[in-house]
Amino acid sequence: MIKILFVCHGNICRSTMCESVMTHLVSQKNLSEKIHIASAATHNDEIGNPPHYGTAGKLKQVGIPLVPHRAVRMTKEDYAGYDYLIGMDSANIRNMTRITNGDPEGKIRKLLTFANSSRDIADPWYTGNFDETYADVMEGCTALLRHIEEAMSH
């Protein structure tokens, strides 16, 4: 089983949106038995809180089911437990690498690198723009799933 952990600062906006979007995309391709998806935070700010109402609202608007979730903190042990640790921006990547004490296996990547972009996914907690975040998340998750499908076919 391939295991993906989506990570952002608080685990209520971007990473939970990714978890729901990727779960939906994987389900549409009948790969739910082969790909496990979760999300986590690099900070303690929102631990225990549900997804942000902006994330929940945007997913409802586009018809993607919200995966029930409460914010959790990423741990050092997650490095061994996941094949892909996917951050949303450069600050997430720095914090994730600090939490895991490095990335010797190259598992930590920024989501949009799979879509051949070095762009960060802006945090809608600050921007208020969940439409832009959703577009970036969909682009990144679609590209990540394509990457995983190619890897599975070899």
N, C-alpha and C positions, 0 to 999 in steps of 0.2 A: 504494500500500500504506500502511495506517495502522500506525504504529509506536508501541508502548507500552513505557516503561521503568518498572518498579516499583522503588522505592528505599526502603531502611531503613538503620539504623545499620551493621550488619555484613554484610548480604546472605546470611545463613544461615537465618533464621527466617521473618520476615514476607514480605519481598519474594520469596524463593524459593517460599514457599507461594502467593503471588499469581501468580507466573509459571506454576506448575503448574496451579493452579485455572483461570486465564484460558485457558491453552492447552487445557485439557479442555473448557471451555465453548465456546470458539471452534470447536474440532474438532466438537463435537456439532451446531453450527449450520452446518457445512460452510463456514466462513469462514477456514480456515487459510491459503488462498492470498491473502487480502486483509488479514490482520492479523498483524503481526510482534510478538512479545512477548519481552522480556528483563528482567533485573533487575540491580541494582547496589547498592553501599554508599556511604555518605557518609564512612566512616572506614576506616582500614587494618587494624583489629583482626583481621579474619578472612580477609583476602585469600588466595585459593588454597584455602580450606577448602570441603568439600562442605556441602550443606544439613544443618542441625541434626537429630539423631536424632529429636527431638520433632516436627519438621515432617514428616520422612519417615514416622514412625509414624502420625501423624494422617492423612496423605494415604492411606496404605495401608489404614487402618481404614475410610475412607469410599470406597475404590475409585477414587481419582484417581491416575493415573500421575505419579510424581515425574520432573520434567524434569531430566536430568543437568546439573549445574551446579557451577562453582567460583566462589567469591566474587570479584567484581571491583569496582574503585573507579569511581564515577561521575566523568566528566570534563566540562570546560567544553564540549568538542566534542559531547557528547551532546545539548546543547540544540538544536543545528541538526539532529541526526540523528533526533530523535523528535518525534512529534506530541503525545504525552502523557507527562509526567514525573510519576509518581504516588508521593507520599510517604505514609507510614503515620501519622505524628504531627507535631505542630507543630515539634518539634526537627528532624525530617528536613526539613521545608519550609524552615526557616531555613538549614540547612546546604546544601541543594540550591541555594537562591537565592544563597548565598555562592559556591558552586562555579561557578555559571553567570554570576556578576556581574549578577544581576537576572533578571527574568522579563517582558521587554517584550511578549511575545506571549501571556501568560497560559496557558502550557503546564503550569506547575507547580501541581498540585492535591493536596489530601489525599484519599485514596481514598473515605472515607465521605461526602465532599461530594456525590458522585454519588447517594448514597442519602438526600440531604437531611438529613445529620447533620454536626455540627461535631466529633463525638467523634474522639478518637485511637484507633488500634488499639494496645492494650497490647502491649508487647514480652514474649513468652513466655520470653525469655532470663532475664528478671527475675521474671515472675509464675509461670512453670512451667505456665500454663494454656493449652495448645495448643488445647483445645476451644473456649474463648472466642475465641481468635485466629482459628481456622478459621471460626467463625460470622460474625465481622466481615468476614473476607476474602471469604467467599462472598457476603455481603450487598453488599459494595462492588464486587466483580468483576461480579456479576449486574447491578447498576445501571450500572456503567461500560459493559458490553457493550450494554445497552439504549440508553444514550446514543449510543454509536458507531453502532449499527444505525439509529437515528433520523437521525443526521447523514448516513449513507450513503444513506438513502432520499430525501434532498432534493437 
